[in-house]
Structures are given as C-alpha cells and as structure tokens.
Amino acid sequence: MKHKISKLCNIISLIFIVCFVIKTIYDYGSYSSTLNSAPFYLWILANAICLVLPALILFIVGIVLKKKK
C-alpha cells in the first residue's frame, strides 16, 4: 500500500511541475512590462512557491515512504 502512495505522490509531483511550466509560459505570453509594475521574475517566483514547493514536498514524502518499505 505504501508503494502505491509513494507512486501517487511522485505522479502528483510531476503534474505540479508540468503545470508550473505551462503556467509560466502562459504568464509570459500575457505579461506586458508597460502594464505591470512587477518584473516577470516575481511572477515566476510566485508560480514556484505555489507549484514547485508543493511538488518538492510531495516528492520528498514519496521518497520517504518508499524507503520505509
């Protein structure tokens, strides 16, 4: 059972990473430096906090569960 949970954590982590890449590309297409006061790297940082950080946490949980087996 832990093996299935570990695999599920890794799959969800991969989905988060793919969403991060897609969202960053979409934001780049809609970003206009004349309309936004924030530089684009702050948008990337916000995407990373919302998507990459949970992906990293889930990946670590998946590794820990796999090693406990």
Sequence and secondary structure as in RCSB ss.txt:
>XXXX:A:sequence
MKHKISKLCNIISLIFIVCFVIKTIYDYGSYSSTLNSAPFYLWILANAICLVLPALILFIVGIVLKKKK
>XXXX:A:secstr
 HHHHHHHHHHHHHHHHHHHHHHHHHHHHH  TTT SS HHHHHHHHIIIIIHHHHHHHHHHHHHHHH 
